Amino acid sequence: MYDVLCELNKTSGITGSMVVGNDGIVIAADLDASFEDDTVGALAASITANINKSMDRLQTSQSHQVTIEAEDGKLFFTDAGMGILVVTTNKNVNIGLVRLEIKNALTKLKLKK
């Protein structure tokens, strides 16, 4: 799993990645030192759980990916089956490229199960 995260992090603009359980427990992480793994994991689990509850209330399908854009960068939270794939990026990242690389990483993670 770490090899998939390391390869994903080589993508231009990506600053780190991790996989967390739906409960927020860190499964594997290769994040920039400026982020605390446990804090990001808890944040990812909380945000995705709240969004999925809202989607239920709207009687629509669950979210597949959530993107948060902040002044300093972006966070991508993607359903990875066994948990959530979290990717952090800089602010000027090519979003299409990141989404493609996330898709490729998800395929590799599912093969490793």
Buried (B, 14 or more C-beta within 10 A) or exposed (E): BEEBBEBBBEBEBBBBBBBBBBEBEBBBBBBEEEBEBEEBBBBBBEBBBEBBEEEEEEEEEEBEBBBEEEEEBBBBBBBBEBBBBBBBBEEEBEEEBBBEBBEBBBEBBEEEE
